[in-house]
Amino acid sequence: MSEIEELQQRVEAVRREYAALPREGWGEPGPEDEQTGERWDRGNVLGHVAEMLPYWTGQVRAVLDGAGDMGRDSVGMAQRRMGIDSGREAGEDGLLTRVDEGMAGLEALLADMSDADLDRPLRYRGSDSRRDVDLRYTMEHILVGHLEDHLEQLRALDG
C-alpha cells in the first residue's frame, strides 16, 4: 500500500468517526492545554476543525502548485481564532457539516497527490518558529494526524 493510500484510508476512517459522533451539545470545557492555557469545549474543537481543514488543504495545494513555504500569518491566526471562538454560534449540525465538507476536500487533495509529492521540501511557518520540513510532515502533523487528535479530544470531552 502506498503512503497516499494509507493517508486516504485514515481520512475515510476518521470521517466516519466524526459523522458518528453523538450530538450532545457543547458540554463543559476540557482540561487546560499545557501550551496555550486554553480550555475548549465541543464547539471550540469543532469550530477549529471546520476552519483548519480548508485552510491547510489550501496551503498544501499551494505547495503542490510551486509555493516553497506554508503556514499561518497574522490573518491566518485571526481566522483560526475566529473558528475556535465562533463554534458555538454556528451550531453543532452546521459545524459537523462543515467538518465533513473539509474532509471531502482533504480526500480530493489526496486523490490528486502521489507518494513522490510527500517528499517535497518546504518551509513551515509555525506561530513561534520556522522550520524546513517535507509535505509528508505537513500531511501527518498538520492535517491527517491533527484531525485524528481532535477526534480523540472530542471523545474525551464526551467521556
C-alpha positions in Angstrom: 0.0 0.0 0.0 1.3 3.4 -0.9 1.7 6.2 1.7 -1.1 8.2 0.0 -3.4 5.2 0.1 -2.7 4.8 3.8 -3.5 8.5 4.4 -6.7 8.1 2.3 -7.8 5.2 4.5 -7.1 7.1 7.6 -9.1 10.1 6.4 -12.0 7.8 5.4 -12.0 6.2 8.8 -11.8 9.5 10.7 -14.6 10.9 8.5 -16.9 8.0 9.5 -16.0 8.6 13.2 -16.8 12.3 13.1 -20.1 11.5 11.3 -20.9 9.1 14.1 -20.2 11.5 17.0 -23.2 11.9 19.3 -25.0 15.2 19.2 -24.8 16.1 22.9 -24.5 19.9 22.9 -21.3 21.8 23.9 -20.7 20.4 27.3 -18.1 21.6 29.7 -14.6 22.7 28.5 -11.9 20.1 28.8 -8.7 20.4 30.8 -6.3 23.3 30.2 -3.9 22.9 27.3 -0.4 22.8 28.6 1.0 25.0 25.8 -1.8 27.6 25.4 -3.7 27.6 28.7 -6.9 27.4 26.7 -9.9 25.2 27.7 -12.0 24.1 24.8 -15.5 22.6 24.7 -17.0 20.7 21.7 -18.0 23.9 20.0 -14.4 25.2 20.1 -13.0 21.9 18.8 -15.5 21.6 16.0 -15.1 25.2 15.1 -11.4 24.8 14.9 -11.6 21.6 12.8 -14.1 23.2 10.4 -11.8 26.2 9.9 -8.4 24.3 9.8 -9.3 21.7 7.2 -9.9 24.1 4.2 -7.1 26.4 5.4 -4.4 23.7 5.4 -5.8 21.9 2.4 -5.4 25.2 0.5 -1.9 25.6 1.9 -0.9 22.1 0.7 -2.4 22.8 -2.8 -0.3 26.0 -3.0 2.8 23.9 -2.3 1.8 21.4 -4.9 1.5 24.4 -7.3 5.0 25.5 -6.5 5.0 27.6 -3.3 8.0 27.0 -1.1 6.5 27.7 2.2 3.3 27.5 4.1 1.9 28.4 7.5 -0.3 31.0 9.2 0.4 34.6 9.1 -1.4 37.1 11.3 -4.5 36.9 9.1 -4.4 33.1 9.3 -4.0 33.2 13.0 -7.0 35.5 13.3 -9.0 33.1 11.1 -8.0 30.2 13.4 -9.1 32.2 16.5 -12.4 33.1 14.9 -13.1 29.4 14.1 -12.4 28.4 17.7 -14.4 31.3 19.2 -17.4 31.2 16.8 -18.0 27.4 17.0 -21.0 27.7 19.4 -22.7 30.3 17.2 -22.5 28.0 14.1 -24.5 25.2 15.8 -23.4 21.6 16.1 -25.1 20.3 12.9 -23.7 23.1 10.9 -20.2 22.6 12.2 -20.3 18.9 11.6 -21.4 19.6 8.0 -18.5 21.9 7.5 -16.1 19.4 9.0 -17.4 16.7 6.6 -17.0 19.1 3.7 -13.5 19.8 4.8 -12.7 16.1 4.9 -14.2 15.7 1.4 -11.7 18.5 0.3 -8.9 16.6 2.0 -9.9 13.4 0.3 -9.9 15.3 -3.1 -6.5 16.7 -2.3 -5.1 13.2 -1.5 -6.6 11.9 -4.8 -4.5 14.5 -6.6 -1.3 13.6 -4.9 1.3 10.9 -5.3 3.8 9.4 -2.9 6.5 11.5 -4.6 4.7 14.7 -3.6 5.3 13.8 0.1 9.0 14.3 -0.4 8.6 18.0 -1.5 10.6 20.2 0.8 9.1 23.4 2.2 9.5 25.9 4.9 6.8 25.6 7.6 5.9 28.8 9.5 4.5 28.0 12.9 3.2 30.5 15.3 6.6 30.7 17.0 9.1 29.2 14.7 10.1 28.4 11.1 11.5 25.0 10.1 12.3 23.1 7.0 10.1 20.1 6.6 8.6 18.0 3.8 5.0 17.6 2.7 4.9 14.3 4.5 5.3 16.1 7.8 2.6 18.5 6.9 0.1 15.8 6.0 0.8 13.9 9.2 1.1 16.7 11.8 -1.0 19.5 10.3 -3.8 17.6 8.5 -4.4 13.9 9.0 -2.8 13.4 12.4 -4.2 16.7 13.6 -7.7 15.6 12.6 -7.3 12.3 14.4 -6.0 14.1 17.5 -9.1 16.4 17.6 -11.4 13.3 17.3 -9.7 11.9 20.4 -10.2 15.3 22.1 -13.9 15.2 21.3 -14.2 11.7 22.6 -12.6 12.7 25.9 -15.0 15.6 26.2 -17.9 13.3 25.6 -16.5 10.9 28.1 
